[in-house]
């Protein structure tokens, strides 16, 4: 994927959208103006290299404008490099670093949603662990001996 045309086309297809649907989705995010299916077509065949709606397009495709324009997100790469150098983050696994890179590609709206999902998952895990501890404690031989005395 060497060009913005390639990246937009691939991401659009990953979402399962036609060019018309992508145009509709981008237009929803714009304060004014409209993106037409022809604009998306021109973008995907390389006639447009820097659309005026690049940020809305990136948000719609759940990526960054930098990625669409240049093939990488320099801001994300810089932030991750700083985090890797910081001793607090020096112990991050490759998987955690990959998640951090993906996190930076999310819009703030999606970051909030993901934070809520993580909190809910942690709450569920804590509740399950507490329930499991109660079950184990009730079944332990020492506990059973106390209740029979």
Buried (B, 14 or more C-beta within 10 A) or exposed (E): EEBBBEBBBEBBEEEEBEBEBBBBBBBEBBEEEEBEBEBBBBBBEEEBEEBEBBBBBBBBBBBBBBBBBEEEBEEBEEBBEEBEEEEEBEEBEEEEBEEBBEBBBBBEEEEEEBEEEEEEEEEEEEEEEEEEEEEEEEEEEEEEEEEEE
